[in-house]
Amino acid sequence: MVICLLGALAIAAFAADTPYAITVKNENEAISIKGCFIEAYKLFDVTYSDRSGDGSNDAYAYTIGTNNPFYYRVAARAIVEKYFTLTPTQDDTMFQVTPKNDFDVRAFADEIYSEATKITPTKKRVLIWTKP
């Protein structure tokens, strides 16, 4: 699962293997995120495959389904298609997602946020905490 952390702070966030887990790496000690709440939105699915044949799942692909609100909401899909190429897969309800050459993650996050606020977050009110 891929999760996009949308907010004012430019902090990296990655989906973990467990459902709804987000790892935040804050390298800027001047900005404290301890005790902050965020909303996480699932934009794309990710699938892994073993391209090398050694069982390492060394290849991945992002997809979006027609049942995803970031696809079926026309305004949201227009923003997604501005920054990504959507290629149909063998399944008529899924598209492979590929960033365009001039992809700007910050610009995408800023634009998609306006639509994300109209969509129910995947997980509401996630508390940011610091490991001891």
PyMOL commands that set and color helices and strands:
alter all, ss='L'
color gray80, all
select helices_A, chain A and resi 69-72+74-83+105-116
alter helices_A, ss='H'
color red, helices_A
select strands_A, chain A and resi 2-5+12-15+22-25+37-49+59-65+84-88+94-99+123-127
alter strands_A, ss='S'
color yellow, strands_A
deselect
rebuild
show_as cartoon
